[in-house]
Amino acid sequence: MSDEQPASLDAFGLLDDYVSGAMSDDECEAFELSLFERAARSEAPEADFSERLRRASEWIARRGAFNVGSTRAEVEALRAAGMSMSYLEFGRGGVVEVPALSHDVELFVYHLDVDVRGSDAVDVLVETPSGELLKTFRDVRYDPTDGSIYGVCEMPLAEISFLRGTVVSKVMARRGGERRLVATFETRPSRAT
């Protein structure tokens, strides 16, 4: 909606009432008629926004990107669905050099060989080497068979996350109110890149 006139909050409110079923049948009929007439004149930015949001959400959901952390089966399902990917084992902790990533693939998949089975919750704290907190990923999902974590990133996000400098990620698990450090990963761009 960069050059478009923004929709009023009333227009979004009416659209929400329509989609959620809060309108009566008569109100729905009048709303539909008005919306379709305005859309035909390109005067319904709320409809354009709603459609772009729907398409973006479907695109994200197909990749499982609403989830933080994946399972081996989910990674295999992405591969079977034809998603092209680069894969890297991060091991059990320590320094991981991330090589240059191919622009010919859609996803960067990495595997943390940890075991967090039985945890009530798993968080990953992402910090600078000096300890400044950058991001906390809460309630990270893990593979139920071995407790390991698979990360799946779209390639542009992977380049920003792994190839711009050194980052320290701490895997924290909570069980019965006790929080413990499971592993620390220091990722840095490979010297060869």
TACOR-V438294 format. One record per residue. N is the residue number from 1. RES is the residue in one small letter. PSI is psi in whole degrees, 0 to 359 (none if undefined). Layout:
n: <N:N>
res: <RES:RES>
psi: <PSI:PSI>
This chain:
n: <1:2:3:4:5:6:7:8:9:10:11:12:13:14:15:16:17:18:19:20:21:22:23:24:25:26:27:28:29:30:31:32:33:34:35:36:37:38:39:40:41:42:43:44:45:46:47:48:49:50:51:52:53:54:55:56:57:58:59:60:61:62:63:64:65:66:67:68:69:70:71:72:73:74:75:76:77:78:79:80:81:82:83:84:85:86:87:88:89:90:91:92:93:94:95:96:97:98:99:100:101:102:103:104:105:106:107:108:109:110:111:112:113:114:115:116:117:118:119:120:121:122:123:124:125:126:127:128:129:130:131:132:133:134:135:136:137:138:139:140:141:142:143:144:145:146:147:148:149:150:151:152:153:154:155:156:157:158:159:160:161:162:163:164:165:166:167:168:169:170:171:172:173:174:175:176:177:178:179:180:181:182:183:184:185:186:187:188:189:190:191:192:193>
res: <m:s:d:e:q:p:a:s:l:d:a:f:g:l:l:d:d:y:v:s:g:a:m:s:d:d:e:c:e:a:f:e:l:s:l:f:e:r:a:a:r:s:e:a:p:e:a:d:f:s:e:r:l:r:r:a:s:e:w:i:a:r:r:g:a:f:n:v:g:s:t:r:a:e:v:e:a:l:r:a:a:g:m:s:m:s:y:l:e:f:g:r:g:g:v:v:e:v:p:a:l:s:h:d:v:e:l:f:v:y:h:l:d:v:d:v:r:g:s:d:a:v:d:v:l:v:e:t:p:s:g:e:l:l:k:t:f:r:d:v:r:y:d:p:t:d:g:s:i:y:g:v:c:e:m:p:l:a:e:i:s:f:l:r:g:t:v:v:s:k:v:m:a:r:r:g:g:e:r:r:l:v:a:t:f:e:t:r:p:s:r:a:t>
psi: <32:305:359:157:127:146:147:159:329:319:318:323:317:318:318:317:320:310:324:353:16:349:151:168:318:318:320:314:315:319:313:314:313:315:313:323:315:322:323:332:9:39:29:69:334:328:319:314:314:319:319:319:317:312:317:319:319:318:315:315:323:331:359:19:353:345:148:118:146:172:164:319:322:321:317:324:321:317:316:332:359:9:127:141:153:146:138:131:125:346:207:5:170:200:132:120:123:119:168:141:140:137:358:357:157:326:147:120:132:152:124:114:66:172:103:21:144:359:144:327:149:129:151:120:126:124:164:165:335:359:4:125:126:318:145:122:115:152:52:131:153:166:125:340:323:0:5:167:133:128:141:119:139:147:316:321:322:319:318:318:325:346:6:354:183:136:141:126:128:122:118:133:139:136:123:36:350:132:132:151:122:315:155:131:127:108:139:153:141:143:338:348:none>
